Amino acid sequence: MGEVVAAAIVAHQPLIMAPRDLRIRLGETGRDTTLVDPGFRRLREHLARLGVNTLVIVDSHWFTTSEHVLAGAAHFSGRYTSDEMPQVIHDLAYDYPGAPDLAQAVAAAARERSLPVVNAIADSMPRHYPTLNLVHHLHTGERVLSVGVLQTAGPEHFLAFGQAIAAGVAGVAGTGTDADTRVAVLGSGGMSHTFWPIDQQRGRIALDPSHVISDAARDWDRRILDLWAAGDHAAVVDLYPEYRAVHPEGLFGHYLTLLGAIGGSECRAPGRQFSEYENALGTGQVHVVFDLAEAAVRSGGR
């Protein structure tokens, strides 16, 4: 059997993979990006306290078209260079175990819900840096299951797939590589996600939120952060059509899928920032951990 014991929105912006001295210089704050320090350190400590042994990463760069797709192979290894930003992420070695039993269980739960799903186990499946950057900063031996974002889906489909993930975790076989599975569902992606045009990028790399693409985008991100802090996920879902105007990354599928896995709109888990809200070339970036223990207390109190 398994259990979802942790959930977080985790930023993966490429600067986190640059050398520390370069991060400090480009960030223009005199210190490292808080996504790395203390952000990833606090996340590692949080996952360790909860005994997490499996990471389910909703990868906001992995767009699928006709079905939800799981990367269900038993192991992943190789070297990766980003075709988007090869000067920042190049020849990155990766080597980590997959979660094949869990992938099969999630796929079965999705089919039971009549959701289109494919469990892809081919060794040649490409990797994306929203997965690999998180593995680089957070992985301490955990199994890893990446899932894509269905670009033709609406919020109800993302939420339903998240429910299937939770059902798969709960029903995963009690034997094999995924026995006693303790899962962290990590939505790997940013908030508002519009880049500055190339001829306006100079001077816009700094971490200060004043460099986010517009006042509207920054205000919307702050509004969502406030609702997360209050545990008001129903309001976030209700506001989704309006929030789309500032182009949340990956259709916000990384968050909505995560939310489906922790109770959907009824979830009351408050969000705790493990980093500051920062700019990345016009986009809004932050780590937010949702307190599932507090959500259980709140649900029990109703």
C-alpha angles and dihedrals in degrees: 000000000000142000137204101233101164139030132181145162104232126191117227102181111160097244089074087070095053121097113278096246090053091048090053093048095047093043092059094209098103090243140067123281109275088230087074101028116058096349104071092034091055090046092052090049091048093051092046092052090054094048094240112183100167131051118203105195120195100208112211093195094054102087119185125187115201105020145013108268130206125196094225103168120131096237141013127203138151142087126292135204119182113237088202099052109008092162090065103034114034135146090358108175117219132181121165141138122259127218104239098164091050091047090054092048093050092047090051091049090049092052090050086058092048091246117150106245141164126195102208113200101166114132089223095063106130121240126226127210097241084070099036096045090054092046089051094053102032110026117112099160101304123145112252130214116182121197129190134232114248103226094200093054130106127214092272090057094050091049091049092050089050088053088053090052090053091047091049091050091049093048102039112133116270092228133059131038095328099050114141090011115195107187135200112196107209121191101207107205149077136261120243105012119196120127125218112255112262094255091053099045097091108103093011099093095084118113097236110116090229085081094061107121098261144355088249093055093047092046092050092049090051090049091053091046090052091050091048090050089054092047090239099145092153089065091050090053091047090051094047096103090053094043089055087072089076092046106242109210118273093004084293084282092138090061098039092049090048090048092052089055093055101044108295122237090345091062113113099186109143117227120235118198112232090183138025120266104262142180124245110185091314099325129108116243132184144141113235123179119200115221104229093177091057090047089057091051092049093048091049090052096058 
